Amino acid sequence: MRVIKLLLLSLLLPFGCDLDFTYQKPRRVFTRRFVALCVVVAVFELLILNAIYNK
């Protein structure tokens, strides 16, 4: 059991586990502009693939 605890602790340390449990508002990872850009690129890729493979 002691070995398992040491193994878990050694896995958590490199990731910088934060033991401070204060609440902070999380940052938005995907902004609206980024999601819109991804949708436009996906539609553009689908149109190109459709033109290539739909002969």
mmCIF file as Biopython writes it, N, C-alpha, C and O atoms, coordinates in Angstrom:
data_model
#
loop_
_atom_site.group_PDB
_atom_site.id
_atom_site.type_symbol
_atom_site.label_atom_id
_atom_site.label_alt_id
_atom_site.label_comp_id
_atom_site.label_asym_id
_atom_site.label_entity_id
_atom_site.label_seq_id
_atom_site.pdbx_PDB_ins_code
_atom_site.Cartn_x
_atom_site.Cartn_y
_atom_site.Cartn_z
_atom_site.occupancy
_atom_site.B_iso_or_equiv
_atom_site.auth_seq_id
_atom_site.auth_asym_id
_atom_site.pdbx_PDB_model_num
ATOM 1   N N  . MET A ? 1  ? 0.832   -1.196 0.000   1.0 0.0 1  A 1 
ATOM 2   C CA . MET A ? 1  ? 0.000   0.000  0.000   1.0 0.0 1  A 1 
ATOM 3   C C  . MET A ? 1  ? 0.872   1.254  0.000   1.0 0.0 1  A 1 
ATOM 4   O O  . MET A ? 1  ? 0.536   2.256  -0.632  1.0 0.0 1  A 1 
ATOM 5   N N  . ARG A ? 2  ? 1.977   1.187  0.705   1.0 0.0 2  A 1 
ATOM 6   C CA . ARG A ? 2  ? 2.873   2.334  0.767   1.0 0.0 2  A 1 
ATOM 7   C C  . ARG A ? 2  ? 3.502   2.609  -0.601  1.0 0.0 2  A 1 
ATOM 8   O O  . ARG A ? 2  ? 3.733   3.760  -0.973  1.0 0.0 2  A 1 
ATOM 9   N N  . VAL A ? 3  ? 3.771   1.540  -1.334  1.0 0.0 3  A 1 
ATOM 10  C CA . VAL A ? 3  ? 4.362   1.683  -2.662  1.0 0.0 3  A 1 
ATOM 11  C C  . VAL A ? 3  ? 3.375   2.369  -3.602  1.0 0.0 3  A 1 
ATOM 12  O O  . VAL A ? 3  ? 3.771   3.200  -4.420  1.0 0.0 3  A 1 
ATOM 13  N N  . ILE A ? 4  ? 2.099   2.026  -3.488  1.0 0.0 4  A 1 
ATOM 14  C CA . ILE A ? 4  ? 1.078   2.629  -4.346  1.0 0.0 4  A 1 
ATOM 15  C C  . ILE A ? 4  ? 0.950   4.123  -4.050  1.0 0.0 4  A 1 
ATOM 16  O O  . ILE A ? 4  ? 0.825   4.928  -4.972  1.0 0.0 4  A 1 
ATOM 17  N N  . LYS A ? 5  ? 0.981   4.495  -2.777  1.0 0.0 5  A 1 
ATOM 18  C CA . LYS A ? 5  ? 0.902   5.903  -2.415  1.0 0.0 5  A 1 
ATOM 19  C C  . LYS A ? 5  ? 2.093   6.679  -2.958  1.0 0.0 5  A 1 
ATOM 20  O O  . LYS A ? 5  ? 1.930   7.790  -3.463  1.0 0.0 5  A 1 
ATOM 21  N N  . LEU A ? 6  ? 3.285   6.107  -2.859  1.0 0.0 6  A 1 
ATOM 22  C CA . LEU A ? 6  ? 4.468   6.775  -3.385  1.0 0.0 6  A 1 
ATOM 23  C C  . LEU A ? 6  ? 4.413   6.899  -4.906  1.0 0.0 6  A 1 
ATOM 24  O O  . LEU A ? 6  ? 4.836   7.906  -5.474  1.0 0.0 6  A 1 
ATOM 25  N N  . LEU A ? 7  ? 3.889   5.871  -5.550  1.0 0.0 7  A 1 
ATOM 26  C CA . LEU A ? 7  ? 3.763   5.912  -7.003  1.0 0.0 7  A 1 
ATOM 27  C C  . LEU A ? 7  ? 2.780   7.006  -7.425  1.0 0.0 7  A 1 
ATOM 28  O O  . LEU A ? 7  ? 3.055   7.765  -8.354  1.0 0.0 7  A 1 
ATOM 29  N N  . LEU A ? 8  ? 1.646   7.086  -6.750  1.0 0.0 8  A 1 
ATOM 30  C CA . LEU A ? 8  ? 0.666   8.127  -7.073  1.0 0.0 8  A 1 
ATOM 31  C C  . LEU A ? 8  ? 1.218   9.525  -6.814  1.0 0.0 8  A 1 
ATOM 32  O O  . LEU A ? 8  ? 0.991   10.447 -7.597  1.0 0.0 8  A 1 
ATOM 33  N N  . LEU A ? 9  ? 1.933   9.671  -5.727  1.0 0.0 9  A 1 
ATOM 34  C CA . LEU A ? 9  ? 2.533   10.960 -5.413  1.0 0.0 9  A 1 
ATOM 35  C C  . LEU A ? 9  ? 3.568   11.343 -6.460  1.0 0.0 9  A 1 
ATOM 36  O O  . LEU A ? 9  ? 3.646   12.504 -6.860  1.0 0.0 9  A 1 
ATOM 37  N N  . SER A ? 10 ? 4.364   10.377 -6.906  1.0 0.0 10 A 1 
ATOM 38  C CA . SER A ? 10 ? 5.373   10.673 -7.924  1.0 0.0 10 A 1 
ATOM 39  C C  . SER A ? 10 ? 4.736   10.995 -9.265  1.0 0.0 10 A 1 
ATOM 40  O O  . SER A ? 10 ? 5.337   11.702 -10.074 1.0 0.0 10 A 1 
ATOM 41  N N  . LEU A ? 11 ? 3.534   10.494 -9.519  1.0 0.0 11 A 1 
ATOM 42  C CA . LEU A ? 11 ? 2.846   10.836 -10.760 1.0 0.0 11 A 1 
ATOM 43  C C  . LEU A ? 11 ? 2.217   12.219 -10.687 1.0 0.0 11 A 1 
ATOM 44  O O  . LEU A ? 11 ? 2.121   12.904 -11.706 1.0 0.0 11 A 1 
ATOM 45  N N  . LEU A ? 12 ? 1.791   12.639 -9.514  1.0 0.0 12 A 1 
ATOM 46  C CA . LEU A ? 12 ? 1.128   13.927 -9.377  1.0 0.0 12 A 1 
ATOM 47  C C  . LEU A ? 12 ? 2.108   15.100 -9.313  1.0 0.0 12 A 1 
ATOM 48  O O  . LEU A ? 12 ? 1.766   16.205 -9.734  1.0 0.0 12 A 1 
ATOM 49  N N  . LEU A ? 13 ? 3.281   14.886 -8.810  1.0 0.0 13 A 1 
ATOM 50  C CA . LEU A ? 13 ? 4.223   15.985 -8.633  1.0 0.0 13 A 1 
ATOM 51  C C  . LEU A ? 13 ? 4.660   16.641 -9.949  1.0 0.0 13 A 1 
ATOM 52  O O  . LEU A ? 13 ? 4.706   17.870 -10.011 1.0 0.0 13 A 1 
ATOM 53  N N  . PRO A ? 14 ? 4.982   15.882 -11.001 1.0 0.0 14 A 1 
ATOM 54  C CA . PRO A ? 14 ? 5.406   16.569 -12.232 1.0 0.0 14 A 1 
ATOM 55  C C  . PRO A ? 14 ? 4.317   17.431 -12.864 1.0 0.0 14 A 1 
ATOM 56  O O  . PRO A ? 14 ? 4.626   18.378 -13.588 1.0 0.0 14 A 1 
ATOM 57  N N  . PHE A ? 15 ? 3.067   17.124 -12.605 1.0 0.0 15 A 1 
ATOM 58  C CA . PHE A ? 15 ? 1.982   17.895 -13.188 1.0 0.0 15 A 1 
ATOM 59  C C  . PHE A ? 15 ? 1.631   19.107 -12.346 1.0 0.0 15 A 1 
ATOM 60  O O  . PHE A ? 15 ? 0.685   19.824 -12.668 1.0 0.0 15 A 1 
ATOM 61  N N  . GLY A ? 16 ? 2.358   19.346 -11.295 1.0 0.0 16 A 1 
ATOM 62  C CA . GLY A ? 16 ? 2.140   20.528 -10.474 1.0 0.0 16 A 1 
ATOM 63  C C  . GLY A ? 16 ? 0.770   20.541 -9.839  1.0 0.0 16 A 1 
ATOM 64  O O  . GLY A ? 16 ? 0.040   21.525 -9.955  1.0 0.0 16 A 1 
ATOM 65  N N  . CYS A ? 17 ? 0.412   19.464 -9.171  1.0 0.0 17 A 1 
ATOM 66  C CA . CYS A ? 17 ? -0.924  19.398 -8.584  1.0 0.0 17 A 1 
ATOM 67  C C  . CYS A ? 17 ? -1.087  20.538 -7.587  1.0 0.0 17 A 1 
ATOM 68  O O  . CYS A ? 17 ? -0.264  20.727 -6.692  1.0 0.0 17 A 1 
ATOM 69  N N  . ASP A ? 18 ? -2.137  21.271 -7.759  1.0 0.0 18 A 1 
ATOM 70  C CA . ASP A ? 18 ? -2.415  22.434 -6.935  1.0 0.0 18 A 1 
ATOM 71  C C  . ASP A ? 18 ? -3.324  22.005 -5.800  1.0 0.0 18 A 1 
ATOM 72  O O  . ASP A ? 18 ? -4.466  21.606 -6.027  1.0 0.0 18 A 1 
ATOM 73  N N  . LEU A ? 19 ? -2.822  22.085 -4.589  1.0 0.0 19 A 1 
ATOM 74  C CA . LEU A ? 19 ? -3.616  21.671 -3.436  1.0 0.0 19 A 1 
ATOM 75  C C  . LEU A ? 19 ? -4.397  22.831 -2.840  1.0 0.0 19 A 1 
ATOM 76  O O  . LEU A ? 19 ? -5.034  22.678 -1.798  1.0 0.0 19 A 1 
ATOM 77  N N  . ASP A ? 20 ? -4.355  23.985 -3.485  1.0 0.0 20 A 1 
ATOM 78  C CA . ASP A ? 20 ? -5.124  25.141 -3.038  1.0 0.0 20 A 1 
ATOM 79  C C  . ASP A ? 20 ? -6.502  25.059 -3.669  1.0 0.0 20 A 1 
ATOM 80  O O  . ASP A ? 20 ? -6.626  25.143 -4.891  1.0 0.0 20 A 1 
ATOM 81  N N  . PHE A ? 21 ? -7.535  24.896 -2.864  1.0 0.0 21 A 1 
ATOM 82  C CA . PHE A ? 21 ? -8.886  24.670 -3.365  1.0 0.0 21 A 1 
ATOM 83  C C  . PHE A ? 21 ? -9.724  25.937 -3.394  1.0 0.0 21 A 1 
ATOM 84  O O  . PHE A ? 21 ? -10.936 25.870 -3.189  1.0 0.0 21 A 1 
ATOM 85  N N  . THR A ? 22 ? -9.113  27.089 -3.643  1.0 0.0 22 A 1 
ATOM 86  C CA . THR A ? 22 ? -9.898  28.315 -3.743  1.0 0.0 22 A 1 
ATOM 87  C C  . THR A ? 22 ? -10.549 28.369 -5.112  1.0 0.0 22 A 1 
ATOM 88  O O  . THR A ? 22 ? -9.986  27.892 -6.096  1.0 0.0 22 A 1 
ATOM 89  N N  . TYR A ? 23 ? -11.741 28.955 -5.171  1.0 0.0 23 A 1 
ATOM 90  C CA . TYR A ? 23 ? -12.481 29.016 -6.422  1.0 0.0 23 A 1 
ATOM 91  C C  . TYR A ? 23 ? -12.009 30.202 -7.247  1.0 0.0 23 A 1 
ATOM 92  O O  . TYR A ? 23 ? -11.941 31.330 -6.758  1.0 0.0 23 A 1 
ATOM 93  N N  . GLN A ? 24 ? -11.687 29.933 -8.497  1.0 0.0 24 A 1 
ATOM 94  C CA . GLN A ? 24 ? -11.365 30.989 -9.446  1.0 0.0 24 A 1 
ATOM 95  C C  . GLN A ? 24 ? -12.187 30.746 -10.698 1.0 0.0 24 A 1 
ATOM 96  O O  . GLN A ? 24 ? -12.412 29.606 -11.101 1.0 0.0 24 A 1 
ATOM 97  N N  . LYS A ? 25 ? -12.627 31.829 -11.300 1.0 0.0 25 A 1 
ATOM 98  C CA . LYS A ? 25 ? -13.408 31.692 -12.522 1.0 0.0 25 A 1 
ATOM 99  C C  . LYS A ? 25 ? -12.512 31.124 -13.624 1.0 0.0 25 A 1 
ATOM 100 O O  . LYS A ? 25 ? -11.458 31.690 -13.914 1.0 0.0 25 A 1 
ATOM 101 N N  . PRO A ? 26 ? -12.919 30.011 -14.241 1.0 0.0 26 A 1 
ATOM 102 C CA . PRO A ? 26 ? -12.065 29.406 -15.265 1.0 0.0 26 A 1 
ATOM 103 C C  . PRO A ? 26 ? -12.020 30.264 -16.525 1.0 0.0 26 A 1 
ATOM 104 O O  . PRO A ? 26 ? -12.991 30.928 -16.889 1.0 0.0 26 A 1 
ATOM 105 N N  . ARG A ? 27 ? -10.861 30.227 -17.177 1.0 0.0 27 A 1 
ATOM 106 C CA . ARG A ? 27 ? -10.725 30.965 -18.430 1.0 0.0 27 A 1 
ATOM 107 C C  . ARG A ? 27 ? -11.466 30.234 -19.534 1.0 0.0 27 A 1 
ATOM 108 O O  . ARG A ? 27 ? -11.574 29.007 -19.521 1.0 0.0 27 A 1 
ATOM 109 N N  . ARG A ? 28 ? -11.967 30.990 -20.475 1.0 0.0 28 A 1 
ATOM 110 C CA . ARG A ? 28 ? -12.624 30.384 -21.633 1.0 0.0 28 A 1 
ATOM 111 C C  . ARG A ? 28 ? -11.544 29.875 -22.571 1.0 0.0 28 A 1 
ATOM 112 O O  . ARG A ? 28 ? -10.676 30.639 -22.994 1.0 0.0 28 A 1 
ATOM 113 N N  . VAL A ? 29 ? -11.592 28.592 -22.897 1.0 0.0 29 A 1 
ATOM 114 C CA . VAL A ? 29 ? -10.568 27.990 -23.730 1.0 0.0 29 A 1 
ATOM 115 C C  . VAL A ? 29 ? -10.868 28.244 -25.204 1.0 0.0 29 A 1 
ATOM 116 O O  . VAL A ? 29 ? -9.989  28.667 -25.955 1.0 0.0 29 A 1 
ATOM 117 N N  . PHE A ? 30 ? -12.105 27.987 -25.615 1.0 0.0 30 A 1 
ATOM 118 C CA . PHE A ? 30 ? -12.496 28.167 -27.008 1.0 0.0 30 A 1 
ATOM 119 C C  . PHE A ? 30 ? -13.353 29.425 -27.121 1.0 0.0 30 A 1 
ATOM 120 O O  . PHE A ? 30 ? -14.497 29.454 -26.668 1.0 0.0 30 A 1 
ATOM 121 N N  . THR A ? 31 ? -12.793 30.445 -27.721 1.0 0.0 31 A 1 
ATOM 122 C CA . THR A ? 31 ? -13.563 31.665 -27.915 1.0 0.0 31 A 1 
ATOM 123 C C  . THR A ? 31 ? -14.512 31.481 -29.094 1.0 0.0 31 A 1 
ATOM 124 O O  . THR A ? 31 ? -14.366 30.544 -29.879 1.0 0.0 31 A 1 
ATOM 125 N N  . ARG A ? 32 ? -15.464 32.362 -29.211 1.0 0.0 32 A 1 
ATOM 126 C CA . ARG A ? 32 ? -16.444 32.266 -30.303 1.0 0.0 32 A 1 
ATOM 127 C C  . ARG A ? 32 ? -15.767 32.407 -31.658 1.0 0.0 32 A 1 
ATOM 128 O O  . ARG A ? 32 ? -16.131 31.722 -32.613 1.0 0.0 32 A 1 
ATOM 129 N N  . ARG A ? 33 ? -14.789 33.290 -31.740 1.0 0.0 33 A 1 
ATOM 130 C CA . ARG A ? 33 ? -14.091 33.495 -33.000 1.0 0.0 33 A 1 
ATOM 131 C C  . ARG A ? 33 ? -13.314 32.245 -33.409 1.0 0.0 33 A 1 
ATOM 132 O O  . ARG A ? 33 ? -13.291 31.893 -34.589 1.0 0.0 33 A 1 
ATOM 133 N N  . PHE A ? 34 ? -12.678 31.568 -32.449 1.0 0.0 34 A 1 
ATOM 134 C CA . PHE A ? 34 ? -11.929 30.350 -32.745 1.0 0.0 34 A 1 
ATOM 135 C C  . PHE A ? 34 ? -12.859 29.239 -33.219 1.0 0.0 34 A 1 
ATOM 136 O O  . PHE A ? 34 ? -12.531 28.529 -34.170 1.0 0.0 34 A 1 
ATOM 137 N N  . VAL A ? 35 ? -13.998 29.078 -32.583 1.0 0.0 35 A 1 
ATOM 138 C CA . VAL A ? 35 ? -14.961 28.044 -32.982 1.0 0.0 35 A 1 
ATOM 139 C C  . VAL A ? 35 ? -15.511 28.354 -34.370 1.0 0.0 35 A 1 
ATOM 140 O O  . VAL A ? 35 ? -15.678 27.447 -35.185 1.0 0.0 35 A 1 
ATOM 141 N N  . ALA A ? 36 ? -15.795 29.629 -34.645 1.0 0.0 36 A 1 
ATOM 142 C CA . ALA A ? 36 ? -16.288 30.009 -35.968 1.0 0.0 36 A 1 
ATOM 143 C C  . ALA A ? 36 ? -15.240 29.713 -37.040 1.0 0.0 36 A 1 
ATOM 144 O O  . ALA A ? 36 ? -15.579 29.237 -38.124 1.0 0.0 36 A 1 
ATOM 145 N N  . LEU A ? 37 ? -13.989 29.988 -36.746 1.0 0.0 37 A 1 
ATOM 146 C CA . LEU A ? 37 ? -12.914 29.687 -37.685 1.0 0.0 37 A 1 
ATOM 147 C C  . LEU A ? 37 ? -12.812 28.189 -37.943 1.0 0.0 37 A 1 
ATOM 148 O O  . LEU A ? 37 ? -12.621 27.772 -39.085 1.0 0.0 37 A 1 
ATOM 149 N N  . CYS A ? 38 ? -12.936 27.380 -36.903 1.0 0.0 38 A 1 
ATOM 150 C CA . CYS A ? 38 ? -12.878 25.920 -37.063 1.0 0.0 38 A 1 
ATOM 151 C C  . CYS A ? 38 ? -14.038 25.418 -37.928 1.0 0.0 38 A 1 
ATOM 152 O O  . CYS A ? 38 ? -13.855 24.526 -38.755 1.0 0.0 38 A 1 
ATOM 153 N N  . VAL A ? 39 ? -15.219 25.986 -37.739 1.0 0.0 39 A 1 
ATOM 154 C CA . VAL A ? 39 ? -16.375 25.571 -38.539 1.0 0.0 39 A 1 
ATOM 155 C C  . VAL A ? 39 ? -16.171 25.939 -40.001 1.0 0.0 39 A 1 
ATOM 156 O O  . VAL A ? 39 ? -16.473 25.139 -40.887 1.0 0.0 39 A 1 
ATOM 157 N N  . VAL A ? 40 ? -15.664 27.137 -40.263 1.0 0.0 40 A 1 
ATOM 158 C CA . VAL A ? 40 ? -15.419 27.566 -41.637 1.0 0.0 40 A 1 
ATOM 159 C C  . VAL A ? 40 ? -14.385 26.675 -42.306 1.0 0.0 40 A 1 
ATOM 160 O O  . VAL A ? 40 ? -14.565 26.273 -43.456 1.0 0.0 40 A 1 
ATOM 161 N N  . VAL A ? 41 ? -13.318 26.366 -41.609 1.0 0.0 41 A 1 
ATOM 162 C CA . VAL A ? 41 ? -12.273 25.488 -42.166 1.0 0.0 41 A 1 
ATOM 163 C C  . VAL A ? 41 ? -12.832 24.096 -42.428 1.0 0.0 41 A 1 
ATOM 164 O O  . VAL A ? 41 ? -12.527 23.498 -43.459 1.0 0.0 41 A 1 
ATOM 165 N N  . ALA A ? 42 ? -13.646 23.569 -41.514 1.0 0.0 42 A 1 
ATOM 166 C CA . ALA A ? 42 ? -14.222 22.232 -41.701 1.0 0.0 42 A 1 
ATOM 167 C C  . ALA A ? 42 ? -15.142 22.188 -42.914 1.0 0.0 42 A 1 
ATOM 168 O O  . ALA A ? 42 ? -15.103 21.231 -43.688 1.0 0.0 42 A 1 
ATOM 169 N N  . VAL A ? 43 ? -15.969 23.216 -43.085 1.0 0.0 43 A 1 
ATOM 170 C CA . VAL A ? 43 ? -16.866 23.261 -44.245 1.0 0.0 43 A 1 
ATOM 171 C C  . VAL A ? 43 ? -16.058 23.379 -45.530 1.0 0.0 43 A 1 
ATOM 172 O O  . VAL A ? 43 ? -16.375 22.727 -46.525 1.0 0.0 43 A 1 
ATOM 173 N N  . PHE A ? 44 ? -15.026 24.199 -45.517 1.0 0.0 44 A 1 
ATOM 174 C CA . PHE A ? 44 ? -14.162 24.354 -46.685 1.0 0.0 44 A 1 
ATOM 175 C C  . PHE A ? 44 ? -13.495 23.029 -47.053 1.0 0.0 44 A 1 
ATOM 176 O O  . PHE A ? 44 ? -13.429 22.673 -48.230 1.0 0.0 44 A 1 
ATOM 177 N N  . GLU A ? 45 ? -13.001 22.303 -46.056 1.0 0.0 45 A 1 
ATOM 178 C CA . GLU A ? 45 ? -12.379 20.997 -46.312 1.0 0.0 45 A 1 
ATOM 179 C C  . GLU A ? 45 ? -13.391 20.005 -46.868 1.0 0.0 45 A 1 
ATOM 180 O O  . GLU A ? 45 ? -13.072 19.238 -47.777 1.0 0.0 45 A 1 
ATOM 181 N N  . LEU A ? 46 ? -14.604 20.014 -46.332 1.0 0.0 46 A 1 
ATOM 182 C CA . LEU A ? 46 ? -15.632 19.097 -46.847 1.0 0.0 46 A 1 
ATOM 183 C C  . LEU A ? 46 ? -15.991 19.417 -48.292 1.0 0.0 46 A 1 
ATOM 184 O O  . LEU A ? 46 ? -16.216 18.507 -49.090 1.0 0.0 46 A 1 
ATOM 185 N N  . LEU A ? 47 ? -16.047 20.694 -48.636 1.0 0.0 47 A 1 
ATOM 186 C CA . LEU A ? 47 ? -16.332 21.071 -50.017 1.0 0.0 47 A 1 
ATOM 187 C C  . LEU A ? 47 ? -15.217 20.609 -50.958 1.0 0.0 47 A 1 
ATOM 188 O O  . LEU A ? 47 ? -15.494 20.112 -52.049 1.0 0.0 47 A 1 
ATOM 189 N N  . ILE A ? 48 ? -13.976 20.770 -50.546 1.0 0.0 48 A 1 
ATOM 190 C CA . ILE A ? 48 ? -12.858 20.329 -51.381 1.0 0.0 48 A 1 
ATOM 191 C C  . ILE A ? 48 ? -12.855 18.814 -51.522 1.0 0.0 48 A 1 
ATOM 192 O O  . ILE A ? 48 ? -12.673 18.301 -52.626 1.0 0.0 48 A 1 
ATOM 193 N N  . LEU A ? 49 ? -13.052 18.089 -50.430 1.0 0.0 49 A 1 
ATOM 194 C CA . LEU A ? 49 ? -13.067 16.626 -50.506 1.0 0.0 49 A 1 
ATOM 195 C C  . LEU A ? 49 ? -14.233 16.123 -51.352 1.0 0.0 49 A 1 
ATOM 196 O O  . LEU A ? 49 ? -14.095 15.135 -52.074 1.0 0.0 49 A 1 
ATOM 197 N N  . ASN A ? 50 ? -15.374 16.792 -51.267 1.0 0.0 50 A 1 
ATOM 198 C CA . ASN A ? 50 ? -16.514 16.421 -52.067 1.0 0.0 50 A 1 
ATOM 199 C C  . ASN A ? 50 ? -16.221 16.632 -53.558 1.0 0.0 50 A 1 
ATOM 200 O O  . ASN A ? 50 ? -16.605 15.814 -54.394 1.0 0.0 50 A 1 
ATOM 201 N N  . ALA A ? 51 ? -15.546 17.724 -53.878 1.0 0.0 51 A 1 
ATOM 202 C CA . ALA A ? 51 ? -15.206 18.017 -55.270 1.0 0.0 51 A 1 
ATOM 203 C C  . ALA A ? 51 ? -14.193 17.013 -55.809 1.0 0.0 51 A 1 
ATOM 204 O O  . ALA A ? 51 ? -14.230 16.658 -56.987 1.0 0.0 51 A 1 
ATOM 205 N N  . ILE A ? 52 ? -13.289 16.555 -54.946 1.0 0.0 52 A 1 
ATOM 206 C CA . ILE A ? 52 ? -12.240 15.628 -55.405 1.0 0.0 52 A 1 
ATOM 207 C C  . ILE A ? 52 ? -12.807 14.221 -55.578 1.0 0.0 52 A 1 
ATOM 208 O O  . ILE A ? 52 ? -12.572 13.586 -56.605 1.0 0.0 52 A 1 
ATOM 209 N N  . TYR A ? 53 ? -13.541 13.735 -54.602 1.0 0.0 53 A 1 
ATOM 210 C CA . TYR A ? 53 ? -13.938 12.321 -54.595 1.0 0.0 53 A 1 
ATOM 211 C C  . TYR A ? 53 ? -15.339 12.064 -55.172 1.0 0.0 53 A 1 
ATOM 212 O O  . TYR A ? 53 ? -15.717 10.904 -55.338 1.0 0.0 53 A 1 
ATOM 213 N N  . ASN A ? 54 ? -16.100 13.083 -55.473 1.0 0.0 54 A 1 
ATOM 214 C CA . ASN A ? 54 ? -17.441 12.887 -55.999 1.0 0.0 54 A 1 
ATOM 215 C C  . ASN A ? 54 ? -17.431 13.156 -57.517 1.0 0.0 54 A 1 
ATOM 216 O O  . ASN A ? 54 ? -17.958 14.158 -57.999 1.0 0.0 54 A 1 
ATOM 217 N N  . LYS A ? 55 ? -16.818 12.232 -58.229 1.0 0.0 55 A 1 
ATOM 218 C CA . LYS A ? 55 ? -16.703 12.405 -59.687 1.0 0.0 55 A 1 
ATOM 219 C C  . LYS A ? 55 ? -17.799 11.676 -60.407 1.0 0.0 55 A 1 
ATOM 220 O O  . LYS A ? 55 ? -17.860 11.711 -61.636 1.0 0.0 55 A 1 
#
